[in-house]
Amino acid sequence: MSALTIRLPDDTAARLKDMARSRGLSTNKLVEQLSAHALAAWDTESHFRALTATGDVNRALAILDRLDADDARAGG
């Protein structure tokens, strides 16, 4: 596992801490979960773009449907 130091505005860091606390998580675990969600969305978008380049509209639309479902589950 890697350690990563990031700089955030004080108010952003405080809000993340509050969010983590409200979910019963450490700030580290919250950032880990948010990162995993962002990477999954990015992977899906990349895969979608590759499919659109091949012209497979049905597969591309199926991916968009899954992405919408994931966003709905995540509260987005």
Number of C-alpha atoms within 10 A of each C-alpha: 3 3 5 5 5 5 7 9 7 9 9 11 13 13 11 17 18 15 15 17 13 10 11 11 14 16 18 12 12 18 15 12 12 13 12 12 15 12 12 14 15 12 12 17 16 12 14 20 13 13 17 15 11 10 11 12 13 11 13 20 14 12 17 15 12 12 16 13 13 15 13 10 9 10 7 8
